Amino acid sequence: MKKDLAVLGLMLIAVTLAGELNIHPFNDSFRISFSIPIFFFFLLWIRNISPIVSGLLVGISVVLFRMSLDVWHSGLPDESFRHHFPAFLYYFTYSCLFYATRINQYHHRPLMVGLLGVLIEITTGIVELSVRYASLLKVITGPTLGKIIVIAIIRTFFVLGFFNIIKLRQEEIVEQEQQKLMFISNLYEETIHLKKSLQNAEDITRDCYDLYRDLKTKHSADPDEFAQRALKIAGQVHEIKKDNQRIYAGISKMIAGEITTDVMKIEELGEVIVKTNQKYARLLGKEIQFVLQIEGAHPLYHVFTILTLINNLVANAVESIEKTGIIGISIEEKGDSVIFQVSDNGPGVPQKMQELIFKPGFTTKYDLLGKPSTGIGLSYVKEVVRSLEGEVSVQSPAGQNQTVFTIRLPLDRLIRKG
């Protein structure tokens, strides 16, 4: 309602001032101005205030404003009122006819609105001219009526065209907002399933590590027990697969295109890694600057192998930084090898831990409940690198807040699928 009252106030000012920009087509006191198109536009716009109230207030405002101008120049208020009273009658009659025809109910039928608007303006013009001519003992002639009709058609359909352009734009904006809300709603649903999948993955990782540890230490244990535990893990992995298939299917419908290849340019891969970890850093409430540097002529690389290795290292770097910091990602082609480096200015890795961090189960990270991480991430990276016939190392100079992980891999192991 406050918005409508503000628009009503704007209408009073706009219509009153626009009435002073006018012409006199009949060489008398009847004027054609910009005020009527503006008045018609505002009546179409304001839906919660009665048109009659709007017409009454506008008519009073116009007459008072014109009288104040006349009194300022001539000082004859009585004569000025008689001269301008037909203008009040014009606006009041116009608004009454607007209300009587229920024109605002036909916004979905622009032609109907236009025809009614023309009829209202013609009728109102005739009423005003009749009042003015009565005191002059004049009658409305055919040419005069013709001018009224032409002016009414031009003004009404000009306003109607402008109004419908704005209305169409508003509908487009509303539709875009609805699509955006639907997209967010669908994405929220996928997020719930993704959180479930992540929790399942954490449980599986812990179960796998427990199984690995027991296989190394409990040589005399019942083989059936190990078999049952392995089967349980397989079932959990299958559940994650199904969840991820459903999530992938849902997200695929929300994006314009899908990645149908499993190889990409290294520049595109680097951008994916940076954007993903920027979001991860924001999720953790950290302000981290990412610096991506690529050197050399690179072929197309296998997407999932690169993401598996580098995302793991970059995510660890994000977690190691307390609040603010810088993470550097360097990718260099060197002969028949490619060298990946991930550096951060976090607390660093003590010398005595630099060998331990690649061992399964070793961790320095704990969740909010004090539960330790599985310590599988770096050991998995090392295992993948070893299977690709590469090398991985870490450097963290003593006394410096810096850690650099380096992975060297043969090019031919990254450019073939599988």
N, C-alpha and C positions, 0 to 999 in steps of 0.2 A: 504493500500500500504506500510506503514511503517513496518507493521508486515512481509509482504512478502520480503521486502528488508533485514530485520533482518535475516529472514530464509535463504535468498540467501547468506548473509555473513557467516552464520553458515555453509552452504553447502560448500562454498569455503574452509573454514578452515578444516572441517571434511574430505572432499574428498581428499584434498591435503595431510593431515597427514596420513590418512588411506592407501594411496598409498604406504607408506614406509613399511607397514606390508605386505610382499609379499613372493611369492615363484616363482621359474623359472622352470616350468614343462618341457620345451623343451631344457633346458641347453643352453639358449642363452639370449638375452636381453629382450625377451617377458616375462612379469611378470603377475601373477595372484594375485590380492590383494583384500583387503576389500573395496577398494574405489568404485568399480563399483556397488556393492549392495547398498552402501550408496548413490551414485549418482542416481541410479534408484529410490530409496525411495524418495529422495528429489524432483525429477522430477514429481513423482506421487502426492506429497504433494503440491508443489507450482503450483497454477492454474492461477495466474494473471501475471506471467512473462513468456515470450516466452522460450521454451526449448532451442532454438537455442542460445539465449543470455546467458542462463545458461551454455550451453556446451562450448561456446566461452570463457567465463570468467573462467570456471573451467579448461579448457585446458591450457589457458595462465598461470593460477595460479600454476598448477602442474608442467609445464615445467620450469617456473621461479624458483620455489622452489627447484626442482631437480638440475637445473643448478647452483644455489647458493651453494648447498652442494658440487657439483663437483668442482666448482671454489675454494671453501674453501680448498679442499684437493689437487687438482692438478693444478688449475690455467689455464685450457684450455677451455675457453668459446665456441670456435667454434666447437670443437670436441664434447663438451657436448651438444650443441644445436642439432647437427646432430643425436646424440644418443637418445635424448629425444623428438625430433619433432614428431615421430610416436605416442607418448602418446597424444600429442595435437590433432593429427588427429583422434585418437580413440575417445576421448570425444566429439569432434566436430561432427564426423560422427554419433556417438550414439545419440546425441541430435537432429540432423537433421532427422534421421530415426524415432525417438520418435515423433517429430513434424509431420512428413509426414504420419505416421500411425494413427494420432489423438487418441492415446492410452488413453488419459485422458477422452475421451468421453465414455469409456467402463467400468467405475468404477463399474457399476451395473452388469457387466459380468466378474467376476474374471478369469474364464478360458480363455476368449478372451485376457484379459490383460496379462496373463501368457504366452500364445502362442506367442503373438506379442513381448513380452519382450524377450523371448528365441530367436526368429528370429532376433531381433535387435542385441542382443549380439553376436550371431553367425556371422552375417554379419559383424559387427564391428570388431570382432576378426580376421576374415579372411582379412579384409582390412588392419589392422595394421600389421599382419604377412606378408602379401604380400609386403608391403612397406619395412619392415625390411629385408625380404629374398631377395628382388630385388638387394640390394647392396652386398649380399653374394652369389648371383647366386644359391639360394636354392629354392625348391618348397615345397608347403604344401602337406604332405603325408596323406594317409588315417588315420593312427593312430593319427596323430596330429589333424586332423579334428574331429576325434571321441572324443578326449580329450576336444576340444573346445565346442562341443555339450553337453557333460556331465556336464562340468563346468557351461555352460550357463543355463542348466535346473536347476541344484542345486541352483545356486545363485538367479536366477529369482524367483523361486517358494518359496524360503526361504524368500526373501524380500516381496513377494506378501502375504504370510501368515501373516507375522508380520504387514504389512500395513493394512490388512483387520481386524486384531484383534483390532488395534487402531481405525480404522474407525467404527467398530461395537460398540466399547465403546463410541466413540463420539456420535453416533446416539442414544445410550441408554441415555446419558446425556442430549442430546437435547430433547428427548421424555419426560424425567423426568421433564425438565424445562417447557416444553409445558403443561404437566399435572399440574404442580405446578401453572403456570399462569392461566390455566383454573379453577383450584380450587379456586384461589384467586378471579378471576372474578366472579365465581358463588357465593362465599362467600360475595363479595361486594354487589351483587344484593340482597342477603338475608338480609344484614345489612340495606339496604335502607328500605325494608319492615318492618324490626324489629324496626327501628326508628319511622316509622309511627305508628306501633302498640304501642310503648311506649308512644307516644304523645296521642294516643287515650285513653290509660289506665290512663294517668294523667288527661285528660279531664273528663273521667268517674268518677274518684275518686273525683274530685272537684264537679261534678254534684251530686254525691251521698251524699257528705257531705252537700251540700246546701239543698238537699231534706230532709236529716235527721234533719238539723237545723230548717227548716220550719215546718216539721211535729211536732216538739216539741213546736214551738212557735205560729204558725198560726192555731189554732184549728178551727177557723171559715172560713178558706179558702175553696174554691170550690173543692170538691173531684175529679171532672173531671180534674182539673188542675194537681193535684198530680198524677192521673192516666196517663195523657199524658206525664208527666215528667218521670215517672217510665217506660213507654213504650219506650221512647226515650233512656233511659239508657240501657234497654234490647236490643234495636237495636244496640247500640254502642258495647255492650259486644259481641253480635253475630258477629259483624264485626271483632273484635279482635280475636274471636275464628277462623274465617275463615282465617284471616291473619296468625295466628299461625299454623294452620293446613298446610297452604301452605309453611311456613318457615320450619316447621318440615319435611315435605315431601322432600323439597329441600336439607336440611342438611343431612337427612338420606341417600341420594344417594351419598353424599360425604365422608361418613365415612365407615370404613370396617364392622362394626357391630353395632347393635342397642341394647339398653337396653330394654329387653322385659319383665322385672319384675318390680314391684313397691315396692319391698323390697330389702335392701342392707345391707352389713356389715357396722358397724359404722365406721370402719377404712376407707372404701371406701367413705362413705358419708363425713367424715371429710376432706379427700383429695379433694373431689369435691368442698366443701365450701371454702377451702383455695385457690385452684387454681382459682376459679371464682372471689374471692375478690382480689387476687393478680393482676389479669387483670384489675379489676375495679380501684384499686389504681393506677396502671400505667396509665390508661386512664385519671385519675384526676391529673397526674403529681406528685404523692406522692411516697416516698420511705418508705414502711411499712414492718416490719418483722412480720410474722405470726408464732405463736407457738401453735402447736396442742398437747394436752395431753389427753390420753384416759386411764381410769382405770376401772378395773372390767371385769366380763364376760358378754358380751352383746349379746342378741339375734339379729336376723335380724329385722331392723326397717323399718317402712313405710317411703319411700323416700320423698314424697311430703310434709308430715307433718313436718318432721325435717327441710327440706330446707326452708319451709315457715317461720318457727320460727327463726332458727339460722341465715339464710342468711339475714333476716331483721335486726337482732341485729348487725351482723358483718358489713353489709353495712353502718349502722348508725355510727359504730365505725370508719370506713374508712373516712366517711365524716367529723367526728368531729376532726380528726387529721389534723393539719394545713399543715405540709410538710413531716415530718419524725416521726416515732413512732413505737410502738410495740402493736400488738393485740394478746391476748391470748385466746384460745378456749379450754375449759376444759369440758370433758364429763366423768361422773362417774356413774357407776351402784351401787346403794345402796339399798340392799334388794329388795323390790317390786317397787322401784322408780328409775328414772334416773335423774341426775342433770346436767344441761347445764349451763356453765358460760362463758360469753364473757366479757373480760376486755380490756381496752385500757388506754394509758397514754396521752389522749387528755386533753382538758381544764377542764373536769369534769362537773358535774351538780350541780348547787347551791341547797342548802337545800330546799328553798322555791319552787323550780321547780320540785322536785323529785316526788311529787304527781300529778302535772299538766301534766307531759309529757305523761301520759297514757290516758289523756282525748282527745276525738276527736276534731280535729281542732287546737290543740296547736302545735306550731312549733317555732323553732328559726332559720330555714333555709330559705334562699331566693335565687332565681335564678339570672342570670346575669342582668335581667331586673328589679330586685327588687321585683319580684312577689313572695309572700310567698308560701311555700310548703303546701300541703293539711293537714299535721299533722295527717294522718290516720295510718301510719305505726305501731307505738307502741300501739295505741289503738286497732288495728287489732290483733297484737300479744297477747295482754291481753285477747281479746275476744276468740281467738283460745285456749289459755291456759285454760281459764275458762271453755270452752266447753269440754275440755279434763280432767276436774276435777283436774287441776294443779294449781301452784302458780307462779307468776312472781314478782320480786322485783328488786330494783336498790340501789346500795350503792356508794356514792361518798363523801368520807371524806372531810370535809372543809379544805381548804388550801393545798390540794394534787391534783396533776394532775393525777387523776385516777377515772375511772368509771367501775363498775362491775355490769352487769345484770345477774341475776340468775333465771333459770326456773327449777322448779321441776315438773315432770310429772309421772303418774302411768305407769309402764311398759306395762300393759295389754292394755292401750289405744294407744300404739305405734306399737304394733306387729300385730294388725289385720288391714286389709284393710278397707278403707272407712272413 
